[in-house]
């Protein structure tokens, strides 16, 4: 898992908002439900790696659950985001930010196909021996640039 912020951290302005040490995945799930009326839609990035092009894919959080140290966040087009050991998260201003995590897995049904086991796709990011790793079953030939100073998960809200 990543360690703390540096003075040159481009996300230092959200650092204080994400200081919820000691909270667990149940707390994040509960916060998502408590903020459900004010959560904003937007595009996702994982350690600075955008899912699709910036603001090309728009996601709206519709629910969440916690299970065995992970939070599962559900979106409006049957997508799900599994975050293991989320730390230093914020929902301020209706924007989701999770600064640190051990694993982030985003799953979706291929957008031009009927939902089903054969059309389920994923991107997954993990911390292995202090380094980020990436795998996917969707267009694996595309290079993914990770920025370890960026939040593990960020929903870049529209407007």
N, C-alpha and C positions, 0 to 999 in steps of 0.2 A: 504494500500500500504506500501511496505517496506520503511524504512528510510535509511539514508546514510551508507557509508562505514566505517568500523572500520580499525584501523591500521593493524589488523591481517587478513584482507580480502584477501583470496587467489587470487582474481581477481583485486587487487589494480592496477596491471600493465595496465588494460584496463580502469580503472576509469577515467583518464584524457581524454581518447578518447571518453568517453560517457557523456561528460559534455555539453549537448545541451539543457539546460533548456530553456523554452520559445518556443521551437519548437513544432509543432503539428503533427498530423497524416499525414496531407498533405505533410509536410516536409519529413517524413520518406518514404512515398510512392514515392515522387519525387526523393529522394536519391537512392532508390532501382532501379528506372528506369535509373537514371544517371549512376549508377554503373553496369548496367546489363551485360556488356561485361566482367566485372572482378569479378563477384560474383562466389564464389567457392561452390562446392557441398560438402555435408558432412552429418553427423548424428545430430539429434536434441536432446537437453535435455531441460527440463523445471524445473527450480529451482533444478538443479542437478539430476533430474529423467530422465534417458535416455528413449527415445522412442525406444523400442526394446533393443537389446544388442548394446553396443558401436560399431559403424561402421558396423553394420549389415544391417541397412536401410540407403540408401543414397538418399538425397534429393537435388534438384537443384531449386533455385528460378527462376520462369519464369514471374512473374508479381506481381502487388499489387494494391490495391485501398484503399481509406479511406472513412469511413462512420460513422457519429455520434460519433466521439471520439475514433473510433477503426480503426486499420489498418488490412486489410485482405491480407495476403501474399499467393501467389499461387505457387505450386510446380509442377514438371514435371510429376507426376503420378496422377494428378487430386486431390492431397491433398490440403488442405487449412489450414492456421493458422490465427486465429482471436485473436488479441491482443487489449484489452481495455486499454486505457490510457497509452500507452507505454512511458516510460521516460528513459533518459540517454542511448540512443542507439548508436551503431556504426556499420559501414560497412568497417572499416579500414582493409586493406589487403584482401578485398573481403569476409570477415567473418562477419556474422550477429551476433550481441550481443545486447540484450535488457535487461538492468539491472533491470528495475522495470516495473510492470504492475499491474492492478487491476484484470484482468482475462486473461487467456491464454487458448484457445480451439483449439486443433489440430483435424482435420477431415480427414478421408481417406475412400476409398472404400476397403472393405475386399479384400486382395490381391489375393485370389484364386477364387473370384466370379466376375460375371459381374457387372459393376457399375450400381447402381440403389438405390432407397430409402431403400430397404431391406438390402443392403450391406453397407450402410454408417455407419461408426463407429466414435467414438470420445473419446478423453481424455480431461478433463477440470480441470483447476487449478484456484482457486479464493482466494482472501484475504477476510476473513470474521472476523470482530472484531479483526484485527491485527494478525490473524492466517491463515495459508494456509489450504485450503480444496481441496479435489480431488474427482472427480467422472468420471465414464466411463461406456460405454455399451459394452466394450470389455474385457473379462476376468477379471471381477471385484474382483475375489478371490485373484488376485496377489497383494501383498503389495507393496506400492510405498513409497520410502523414499525421502522426500523433504529436501533440504538443503537451508535454508532461506538466507544464505550468497552467494549462487550461483545466476547467472543471471536468470531472469524470462525466457528468451529464449536464447539459444546459439546454433549456427550451427557450429559444430566441423568439420572444413574443413579437407579434406584428404590432406596428403602430406605436 
